[in-house]
Amino acid sequence: MKADLADSTAQIGAQKVWAEGDTGTGVKVAVLDTGVDTEHPDLAGQVDATASFIPEEPEITDFHGHGTHTASTIAGTGSASDGKERGVAPGARLEIGKVLNGRGSGQESWIIAGMEWAARTGRPRSSA
């Protein structure tokens, strides 16, 4: 068995929806996970806002990889695979909240803070 995003999007009928012109354009999606690799070609230009809720990891850099995978599954452009591995909604805009650390774990308070950020403001919190 092999994990393949192209197979997954085909299973849910994403290509049909894309052909009808719906790519998620105008939709904002909050990804609360391990952060994001902002240098990943599939996510270039897809991220509108970021915030880390991990005291010892103030940057949103994804040291675990799961957050980048999740963000790409949602709104990846497929740039790294010549369009083959596009996310379900490549037109969506992402707001990345880092609520899990580089080991993939976190405190409930970090997760709740991330959910509140996503629900209320969707903007980076102040470091003041």
DSSP file (Angstrom, degrees, kcal/mol; ACC not computed):
  #  RESIDUE AA STRUCTURE BP1 BP2  ACC     N-H-->O    O-->H-N    N-H-->O    O-->H-N    TCO  KAPPA ALPHA  PHI   PSI    X-CA   Y-CA   Z-CA
    1    1 A M              0   0    0      0, 0.0     2,-0.4     0, 0.0     0, 0.0   0.000 360.0 360.0 360.0 150.2    0.0    0.0    0.0
    2    2 A K        -     0   0    0      2,-0.1     2,-0.3     0, 0.0     0, 0.0  -0.994 360.0-123.3-142.9 133.2    1.1    3.5   -0.7
    3    3 A A        +     0   0    0     -2,-0.4     2,-0.3     4,-0.0     0, 0.0  -0.607  37.1 170.3 -74.6 131.5   -0.4    6.8    0.5
    4    4 A D    >>  -     0   0    0     -2,-0.3     4,-1.7     1,-0.1     3,-0.5  -0.920  30.6-155.9-149.1 115.9   -1.2    9.1   -2.4
    5    5 A L  H 3> S+     0   0    0     -2,-0.3     4,-2.9     1,-0.2     5,-0.3   0.850  96.2  61.3 -62.0 -34.8   -3.2   12.3   -2.2
    6    6 A A  H 3> S+     0   0    0      1,-0.2     4,-1.6     2,-0.2    -1,-0.2   0.885 105.7  47.5 -60.4 -38.1   -4.2   12.0   -5.9
    7    7 A D  H <> S+     0   0    0     -3,-0.5     4,-2.1     2,-0.2    -1,-0.2   0.904 111.9  50.6 -67.2 -41.0   -6.0    8.7   -5.0
    8    8 A S  H  X S+     0   0    0     -4,-1.7     4,-1.3     1,-0.2    -2,-0.2   0.924 110.1  47.4 -64.7 -45.5   -7.7   10.3   -2.0
    9    9 A T  H  <>S+     0   0    0     -4,-2.9     5,-2.7     1,-0.2     6,-0.4   0.860 111.6  52.3 -66.6 -32.9   -9.0   13.3   -3.8
   10   10 A A  H ><5S+     0   0    0     -4,-1.6     3,-1.1    -5,-0.3    -1,-0.2   0.891 104.1  57.4 -66.4 -39.0  -10.3   11.0   -6.6
   11   11 A Q  H 3<5S+     0   0    0     -4,-2.1    -1,-0.2     1,-0.3    -2,-0.2   0.815 110.5  42.5 -63.0 -30.4  -12.1    8.8   -4.0
   12   12 A I  T 3<5S-     0   0    0     -4,-1.3    -1,-0.3    -3,-0.1    -2,-0.2   0.410 116.3-112.1 -98.2   3.3  -14.1   11.8   -2.7
   13   13 A G  T <>5 +     0   0    0     -3,-1.1     4,-1.5    -4,-0.3     3,-0.4   0.756  64.2 148.8  78.8  25.0  -14.8   13.2   -6.2
   14   14 A A  H  >< +     0   0    0     -5,-2.7     4,-2.8     1,-0.2     5,-0.2   0.877  67.0  59.6 -61.4 -38.2  -12.7   16.3   -5.9
   15   15 A Q  H  > S+     0   0    0     -6,-0.4     4,-2.5     1,-0.2    -1,-0.2   0.886 104.2  50.9 -59.8 -38.3  -11.9   16.4   -9.6
   16   16 A K  H  > S+     0   0    0     -3,-0.4     4,-1.2     2,-0.2    -1,-0.2   0.913 111.4  47.5 -63.8 -43.0  -15.6   16.7  -10.5
   17   17 A V  H  <>S+     0   0    0     -4,-1.5     5,-2.1     2,-0.2     3,-0.3   0.915 112.2  49.6 -65.3 -42.8  -16.0   19.6   -8.1
   18   18 A W  H ><5S+     0   0    0     -4,-2.8     3,-2.1     1,-0.2    -2,-0.2   0.908 107.1  55.1 -61.3 -42.0  -12.9   21.3   -9.5
   19   19 A A  H 3<5S+     0   0    0     -4,-2.5    -1,-0.2     1,-0.3    -2,-0.2   0.795 103.3  56.1 -62.5 -27.8  -14.2   20.8  -13.0
   20   20 A E  T 3<5S-     0   0    0     -4,-1.2    -1,-0.3    -3,-0.3    -2,-0.2   0.402 126.8-103.3 -83.9   2.2  -17.4   22.6  -12.0
   21   21 A G  T < 5S+     0   0    0     -3,-2.1     2,-0.8     1,-0.2    -3,-0.2   0.520  81.2 126.9  93.4   6.8  -15.2   25.5  -10.9
   22   22 A D      < +     0   0    0     -5,-2.1    -1,-0.2     1,-0.1    -2,-0.2  -0.861  10.9 148.3-104.2 110.4  -15.2   25.1   -7.1
   23   23 A T  S    S-     0   0    0     -2,-0.8    68,-3.1    66,-0.1    69,-0.6   0.229  75.4 -93.2-117.9  10.0  -11.7   25.0   -5.6
   24   24 A G    >   +     0   0    0      1,-0.2     3,-2.3    67,-0.2    69,-0.3   0.564  64.2 170.7  89.0   8.8  -12.6   26.5   -2.3
   25   25 A T  T 3   +     0   0    0      1,-0.3    -1,-0.2    67,-0.1    67,-0.2  -0.298  67.8  20.5 -56.8 132.0  -11.7   30.0   -3.4
   26   26 A G  T 3  S+     0   0    0     65,-0.7     2,-0.4     1,-0.3    -1,-0.3   0.347  96.9 118.8  90.6  -5.6  -12.8   32.5   -0.7
   27   27 A V    <   -     0   0    0     -3,-2.3    66,-3.0    64,-0.1     2,-0.4  -0.798  51.5-151.2 -97.1 133.5  -12.9   29.9    2.0
   28   28 A K  E     -a   93   0A   0     -2,-0.4     2,-0.4    64,-0.2    66,-0.2  -0.880  12.2-169.7-102.6 135.1  -10.7   30.3    5.1
   29   29 A V  E     -a   94   0A   0     64,-2.9    66,-2.4    -2,-0.4     2,-0.5  -0.989  12.5-146.8-127.6 126.8   -9.6   27.2    6.9
   30   30 A A  E     -a   95   0A   0     -2,-0.4     2,-0.6    64,-0.2    66,-0.2  -0.803   9.5-161.9 -90.9 129.9   -7.8   27.1   10.2
   31   31 A V  E     -a   96   0A   0     64,-2.6    66,-2.6    -2,-0.5     2,-0.8  -0.950   4.7-171.6-112.2 111.5   -5.3   24.3   10.7
   32   32 A L  E     +a   97   0A   0     -2,-0.6    66,-0.2    64,-0.2     2,-0.2  -0.890  44.7  95.0-106.4 104.9   -4.5   23.7   14.3
   33   33 A D  E    S-a   98   0A   0     64,-1.8    66,-2.4    -2,-0.8    67,-2.1  -0.485  89.6 -35.3-158.8-141.2   -1.7   21.2   14.4
   34   34 A T  S    S-     0   0    0      1,-0.3    29,-0.5    64,-0.2    30,-0.4   0.211  90.1 -99.9 -92.0  13.8    2.1   21.0   14.6
   35   35 A G        -     0   0    0     62,-0.4    -1,-0.3    27,-0.2     2,-0.3  -0.692  44.5 -85.9 101.4-157.3    2.7   24.2   12.5
   36   36 A V  B     -c   61   0B   0     24,-2.7     2,-1.0    -2,-0.3    26,-0.6  -0.996  15.4-121.9-154.8 149.2    3.7   24.4    8.9
   37   37 A D    >   -     0   0    0     -2,-0.3     3,-1.8    24,-0.2     6,-0.2  -0.827  26.2-169.0 -89.9  99.4    6.6   24.4    6.5
   38   38 A T  T 3  S+     0   0    0     -2,-1.0     7,-0.2     1,-0.3    -1,-0.2   0.629  82.6  61.2 -68.8 -11.9    6.2   27.8    4.9
   39   39 A E  T 3  S+     0   0    0      5,-0.1    -1,-0.3    -3,-0.1     5,-0.1   0.495  73.0 117.2 -90.9  -4.5    8.8   26.8    2.3
   40   40 A H    X>  -     0   0    0     -3,-1.8     3,-1.8     1,-0.2     4,-0.6  -0.479  66.9-137.2 -66.2 127.6    6.9   23.9    1.0
   41   41 A P  G >4 S+     0   0    0      0, 0.0     3,-0.6     0, 0.0    38,-0.2   0.797 100.7  58.9 -59.8 -30.0    6.1   24.6   -2.7
   42   42 A D  G 34 S+     0   0    0      1,-0.2    35,-2.0    36,-0.1    45,-0.1   0.683 110.9  42.4 -72.4 -15.9    2.5   23.4   -2.4
   43   43 A L  G X> S+     0   0    0     -3,-1.8     3,-2.3    33,-0.2     4,-0.6   0.390  78.6 130.4-110.8   1.9    1.8   25.9    0.3
   44   44 A A  T << S+     0   0    0     -3,-0.6    -5,-0.1    -4,-0.6    35,-0.1  -0.392  87.8   0.8 -59.5 122.4    3.5   29.0   -1.2
   45   45 A G  T 34 S+     0   0    0     -2,-0.2    -1,-0.3    -7,-0.2    -2,-0.1   0.503 108.4  99.9  78.5   4.0    1.1   31.8   -1.0
   46   46 A Q  T <4  +     0   0    0     -3,-2.3    48,-2.9    47,-0.1     2,-0.6   0.645  60.3  83.3 -95.0 -16.7   -1.6   29.8    0.6
   47   47 A V  E  <  +b   94   0A   0     -4,-0.6    48,-0.2    46,-0.2    -2,-0.1  -0.796  42.6 170.8-100.7 121.8   -1.1   30.9    4.3
   48   48 A D  E     +     0   0A   0     46,-3.3     2,-0.3    -2,-0.6    47,-0.2   0.781  67.4  13.1 -94.4 -32.9   -2.8   34.2    5.4
   49   49 A A  E     -b   95   0A   0     45,-1.2    47,-2.7    74,-0.1     2,-0.3  -0.995  58.9-173.9-148.4 149.1   -2.1   34.1    9.2
   50   50 A T  E     +b   96   0A   0     -2,-0.3     2,-0.3    45,-0.2    47,-0.2  -0.983   6.0 170.2-141.8 153.6   -0.1   32.2   11.7
   51   51 A A  E     -b   97   0A   0     45,-1.8    47,-2.8    -2,-0.3     2,-0.4  -0.923  20.2-144.7-159.9 139.3    0.3   31.9   15.4
   52   52 A S  E     -b   98   0A   0      6,-0.3    47,-0.2    -2,-0.3     8,-0.1  -0.903  11.1-176.7-106.6 136.3    2.1   29.6   17.8
   53   53 A F        +     0   0    0     45,-2.8    46,-0.1    -2,-0.4    60,-0.1   0.128  56.8 103.8-112.8  16.2    0.6   28.7   21.1
   54   54 A I    >   -     0   0    0      3,-0.5     3,-1.5    44,-0.2    46,-0.1  -0.894  61.1-154.0-101.8 110.6    3.7   26.6   22.2
   55   55 A P  T 3  S+     0   0    0      0, 0.0    -1,-0.2     0, 0.0    -3,-0.0   0.863  95.1  42.6 -54.5 -40.8    5.7   28.6   24.7
   56   56 A E  T 3  S+     0   0    0      1,-0.2    -2,-0.0     2,-0.1    45,-0.0   0.499 118.1  47.7 -87.2  -1.6    9.0   26.8   23.9
   57   57 A E    <   +     0   0    0     -3,-1.5    -3,-0.5     1,-0.1    -1,-0.2  -0.630  61.6 164.9-134.0  74.9    8.4   27.0   20.1
   58   58 A P        +     0   0    0      0, 0.0    -6,-0.3     0, 0.0     2,-0.2   0.698  57.7  78.3 -70.3 -17.8    7.3   30.5   19.3
   59   59 A E  S    S-     0   0    0      1,-0.1    -5,-0.1    -8,-0.1    -8,-0.0  -0.566  82.4-130.3 -86.5 156.4    7.8   30.1   15.5
   60   60 A I        +     0   0    0     -2,-0.2   -24,-2.7    -8,-0.1    -1,-0.1   0.373  59.0 138.7 -87.7   5.9    5.2   28.2   13.4
   61   61 A T  B     -c   36   0B   0    -26,-0.2     2,-1.0     1,-0.1   -24,-0.2  -0.253  56.4-127.2 -53.2 132.9    7.9   26.0   11.9
   62   62 A D        +     0   0    0    -26,-0.6   -27,-0.2     1,-0.2    -1,-0.1  -0.749  34.6 170.2 -89.6 100.1    6.6   22.4   11.6
   63   63 A F  S    S+     0   0    0     -2,-1.0    -1,-0.2   -29,-0.5   -28,-0.1   0.516  79.8  45.4 -85.3  -6.4    9.3   20.2   13.3
   64   64 A H  S    S-     0   0    0    -30,-0.4    -1,-0.1    -3,-0.1   -29,-0.1   0.794  94.3-137.0-105.0 -41.3    7.0   17.2   13.2
   65   65 A G  S  > S+     0   0    0    -31,-0.2     4,-2.0     4,-0.0     5,-0.2   0.084  76.5 100.5 105.2 -22.4    5.5   17.2    9.7
   66   66 A H  H  > S+     0   0    0      1,-0.2     4,-2.6     2,-0.2     5,-0.2   0.893  80.7  51.6 -66.6 -39.5    1.9   16.5   10.4
   67   67 A G  H  > S+     0   0    0      2,-0.2     4,-2.7     1,-0.2    -1,-0.2   0.896 110.3  48.9 -64.4 -40.0    0.7   20.1   10.2
   68   68 A T  H  > S+     0   0    0      2,-0.2     4,-2.3     1,-0.2    -1,-0.2   0.912 111.9  49.8 -64.9 -42.7    2.3   20.6    6.8
   69   69 A H  H  X S+     0   0    0     -4,-2.0     4,-2.2     2,-0.2    -2,-0.2   0.929 112.8  46.7 -60.0 -46.8    0.7   17.3    5.6
   70   70 A T  H  X S+     0   0    0     -4,-2.6     4,-1.7     2,-0.2    -2,-0.2   0.928 112.2  49.2 -63.9 -46.0   -2.7   18.4    6.9
   71   71 A A  H  X S+     0   0    0     -4,-2.7     4,-3.0     1,-0.2     5,-0.2   0.892 112.4  48.9 -60.6 -40.0   -2.4   21.9    5.4
   72   72 A S  H  X S+     0   0    0     -4,-2.3     4,-2.0     1,-0.2    -1,-0.2   0.864 106.8  55.3 -68.8 -36.5   -1.4   20.4    2.0
   73   73 A T  H  < S+     0   0    0     -4,-2.2    15,-2.8    -5,-0.2    16,-0.2   0.860 116.8  38.5 -63.0 -34.5   -4.3   17.9    2.1
   74   74 A I  H  < S-     0   0    0     -4,-1.7    15,-3.4    13,-0.3    -2,-0.2   0.964 140.7  -0.7 -79.4 -56.9   -6.6   20.8    2.5
   75   75 A A  H  < S+     0   0    0     -4,-3.0    -3,-0.2    13,-0.2    -2,-0.2   0.136  80.9 144.3-130.0  20.3   -5.2   23.6    0.3
   76   76 A G     <  -     0   0    0     -4,-2.0    11,-2.9    -5,-0.2   -33,-0.2  -0.369  40.5-148.2 -63.8 140.7   -2.0   22.3   -1.4
   77   77 A T        -     0   0    0    -35,-2.0     9,-0.2     9,-0.2    -1,-0.1   0.669  30.4-123.2 -84.0 -17.7   -1.6   23.6   -4.9
   78   78 A G    > > +     0   0    0      7,-0.4     5,-3.4     4,-0.1     3,-1.7   0.566  66.3 138.2  84.4   9.1    0.2   20.5   -6.2
   79   79 A S  G > 5 +     0   0    0      1,-0.3     3,-1.0     3,-0.2   -37,-0.1   0.840  67.3  55.6 -56.9 -36.1    3.2   22.6   -7.3
   80   80 A A  G 3 5S+     0   0    0      1,-0.2    -1,-0.3     5,-0.1   -38,-0.0   0.620 116.4  36.8 -74.5 -11.6    5.7   20.0   -6.0
   81   81 A S  G X 5S-     0   0    0     -3,-1.7     3,-1.7     4,-0.0    -1,-0.2   0.039 117.1-100.9-128.4  25.7    4.1   17.2   -8.2
   82   82 A D  T < 5S-     0   0    0     -3,-1.0    -3,-0.2     1,-0.3    -2,-0.1   0.850  84.8 -52.3  54.5  36.2    3.1   19.1  -11.3
   83   83 A G  T > <S+     0   0    0     -5,-3.4     3,-0.7     2,-0.1    -1,-0.3   0.300 116.2 109.7  89.0  -8.6   -0.5   19.3  -10.1
   84   84 A K  T <  S+     0   0    0     -3,-1.7     2,-0.6    -6,-0.3    -2,-0.1   0.899  78.2  46.6 -66.7 -41.4   -0.9   15.6   -9.4
   85   85 A E  T 3  S+     0   0    0     -7,-0.3    -7,-0.4   -80,-0.1    -1,-0.3  -0.409  79.2 157.1-102.8  56.0   -1.0   15.9   -5.6
   86   86 A R    <   -     0   0    0     -3,-0.7    -9,-0.2    -2,-0.6   -77,-0.2  -0.479  41.7-113.9 -77.4 150.4   -3.4   18.9   -5.2
   87   87 A G        -     0   0    0    -11,-2.9   -13,-0.3    -2,-0.1   -14,-0.2  -0.244  32.2-100.5 -74.3 171.9   -5.3   19.4   -2.0
   88   88 A V  S    S+     0   0    0    -15,-2.8   -13,-0.2     1,-0.3   -14,-0.2   0.863 118.2  22.9 -63.0 -38.2   -9.1   19.0   -1.8
   89   89 A A    >   +     0   0    0    -15,-3.4     3,-2.3   -16,-0.2    -1,-0.3  -0.620  68.4 170.6-130.7  72.5   -9.6   22.8   -1.8
   90   90 A P  T 3  S+     0   0    0      0, 0.0   -66,-0.2     0, 0.0   -15,-0.1   0.608  78.0  58.3 -65.2  -9.7   -6.5   24.4   -3.5
   91   91 A G  T 3  S+     0   0    0    -68,-3.1   -65,-0.7    -3,-0.1   -67,-0.2   0.529  84.2 106.7 -92.4  -7.0   -8.2   27.8   -3.6
   92   92 A A    <   -     0   0    0     -3,-2.3     2,-0.4   -69,-0.6   -64,-0.2  -0.291  68.0-127.2 -71.3 157.1   -8.8   28.0    0.1
   93   93 A R  E     -a   28   0A   0    -66,-3.0   -64,-2.9   -69,-0.3     2,-0.4  -0.875  23.7-138.7-106.0 138.7   -6.8   30.3    2.4
   94   94 A L  E     -ab  29  47A   0    -48,-2.9   -46,-3.3    -2,-0.4   -45,-1.2  -0.777  17.0-169.0-106.0 142.0   -5.1   28.9    5.4
   95   95 A E  E     -ab  30  49A   0    -66,-2.4   -64,-2.6    -2,-0.4     2,-0.6  -0.984  21.8-154.2-122.2 114.9   -4.7   30.2    8.9
   96   96 A I  E     -ab  31  50A   0    -47,-2.7   -45,-1.8    -2,-0.5     2,-0.5  -0.820  13.6-175.9-101.9 119.2   -2.1   28.1   10.7
   97   97 A G  E     -ab  32  51A   0    -66,-2.6   -64,-1.8    -2,-0.6     2,-0.9  -0.960  18.5-145.1-111.9 118.9   -2.2   27.7   14.5
   98   98 A K  E     +ab  33  52A   0    -47,-2.8   -45,-2.8    -2,-0.5   -64,-0.2  -0.737  39.0 148.9 -85.5 107.4    0.6   25.7   16.1
   99   99 A V        +     0   0    0    -66,-2.4     2,-0.4    -2,-0.9   -65,-0.2   0.423  57.0  61.7-118.2  -4.8   -1.0   23.9   19.0
  100  100 A L  S    S-     0   0    0    -67,-2.1     6,-0.2    -3,-0.1   -46,-0.1  -0.973  79.4-128.5-124.4 141.0    1.2   20.8   19.1
  101  101 A N    >   -     0   0    0      4,-3.4     3,-2.4    -2,-0.4    -2,-0.1  -0.016  41.1 -79.6 -80.1-174.8    4.9   20.7   19.6
  102  102 A G  T 3  S+     0   0    0      1,-0.3    -1,-0.1     2,-0.1   -68,-0.1   0.609 130.9  55.0 -63.8 -13.5    7.7   19.1   17.6
  103  103 A R  T 3  S-     0   0    0      2,-0.2    -1,-0.3   -39,-0.0     3,-0.1   0.412 119.9-109.2 -96.0  -1.3    6.9   15.8   19.2
  104  104 A G  S <  S+     0   0    0     -3,-2.4     2,-0.3     1,-0.3    -2,-0.1   0.668  83.7 106.6  83.3  17.2    3.3   16.0   18.1
  105  105 A S        +     0   0    0    -71,-0.0    -4,-3.4     0, 0.0    -1,-0.3  -0.847  38.7 165.5-126.1 164.3    1.9   16.6   21.6
  106  106 A G        -     0   0    0     -2,-0.3     2,-0.3    -6,-0.2    -6,-0.1  -0.986  35.5 -90.5-165.2 171.4    0.5   19.5   23.4
  107  107 A Q    >>  -     0   0    0     -2,-0.3     4,-1.8    -8,-0.2     3,-0.7  -0.637  34.3-120.4 -91.2 150.4   -1.4   20.8   26.4
  108  108 A E  H 3> S+     0   0    0     -2,-0.3     4,-2.8     1,-0.2     5,-0.2   0.870 113.8  59.0 -56.2 -36.9   -5.2   21.3   26.4
  109  109 A S  H 3> S+     0   0    0      1,-0.2     4,-2.2     2,-0.2    -1,-0.2   0.857 104.0  50.6 -64.2 -34.3   -4.7   25.0   27.1
  110  110 A W  H <> S+     0   0    0     -3,-0.7     4,-2.2     2,-0.2    -1,-0.2   0.917 112.2  47.2 -66.9 -43.1   -2.6   25.4   23.9
  111  111 A I  H  X S+     0   0    0     -4,-1.8     4,-2.3     2,-0.2    -2,-0.2   0.918 112.9  48.0 -65.5 -44.4   -5.3   23.7   21.8
  112  112 A I  H  X S+     0   0    0     -4,-2.8     4,-2.6     2,-0.2    -1,-0.2   0.911 110.5  52.0 -63.4 -42.2   -8.1   25.8   23.4
  113  113 A A  H  X S+     0   0    0     -4,-2.2     4,-2.4    -5,-0.2    -1,-0.2   0.906 110.4  49.3 -60.9 -40.6   -6.1   29.0   22.8
  114  114 A G  H  X S+     0   0    0     -4,-2.2     4,-2.5     2,-0.2    -2,-0.2   0.897 110.3  49.8 -64.7 -40.9   -5.6   28.0   19.2
  115  115 A M  H  X S+     0   0    0     -4,-2.3     4,-2.6     2,-0.2     5,-0.2   0.908 111.2  49.0 -64.9 -41.6   -9.3   27.3   18.8
  116  116 A E  H  X S+     0   0    0     -4,-2.6     4,-2.8     2,-0.2     5,-0.5   0.920 111.2  50.4 -63.5 -43.1  -10.2   30.6   20.3
  117  117 A W  H  X>S+     0   0    0     -4,-2.4     5,-3.5     1,-0.2     4,-1.7   0.930 113.6  45.1 -58.3 -47.0   -7.8   32.4   18.0
  118  118 A A  H  <5S+     0   0    0     -4,-2.5    -2,-0.2     3,-0.2    -1,-0.2   0.902 117.9  42.9 -65.9 -41.3   -9.2   30.7   15.0
  119  119 A A  H  <5S+     0   0    0     -4,-2.6    -2,-0.2    -5,-0.2    -1,-0.2   0.865 124.3  31.5 -75.0 -36.7  -12.8   31.3   16.0
  120  120 A R  H  <5S-     0   0    0     -4,-2.8    -3,-0.2    -5,-0.2    -2,-0.2   0.909 136.6  -4.4 -91.5 -46.2  -12.5   34.9   17.2
  121  121 A T  T  <5 -     0   0    0     -4,-1.7    -3,-0.2    -5,-0.5    -4,-0.1   0.773  57.6-154.0-122.7 -40.6   -9.8   36.6   15.2
  122  122 A G      < +     0   0    0     -5,-3.5    -4,-0.1     1,-0.3    -5,-0.1   0.679  64.9 111.0  65.3  15.4   -8.0   34.4   12.8
  123  123 A R  S    S-     0   0    0     -6,-0.3    -1,-0.3   -74,-0.1    -2,-0.1  -0.848  81.3 -86.6-117.8 156.0   -5.1   36.9   13.1
  124  124 A P        -     0   0    0      0, 0.0   -73,-0.2     0, 0.0     2,-0.1  -0.312  46.5-119.2 -59.7 140.7   -1.7   36.4   14.8
  125  125 A R        -     0   0    0      1,-0.1     2,-0.1   -75,-0.1   -73,-0.1  -0.471  31.6-101.3 -78.9 155.8   -1.7   37.1   18.5
  126  126 A S        -     0   0    0     -2,-0.1    -1,-0.1     1,-0.1     0, 0.0  -0.465  14.8-144.5 -75.2 145.5    0.5   39.8   19.8
  127  127 A S              0   0    0      1,-0.2    -1,-0.1    -2,-0.1    -2,-0.0   0.367 360.0 360.0 -89.7   7.1    3.7   38.9   21.5
  128  128 A A              0   0    0      0, 0.0    -1,-0.2     0, 0.0    -2,-0.0   0.474 360.0 360.0 -74.2 360.0    3.3   41.7   24.0
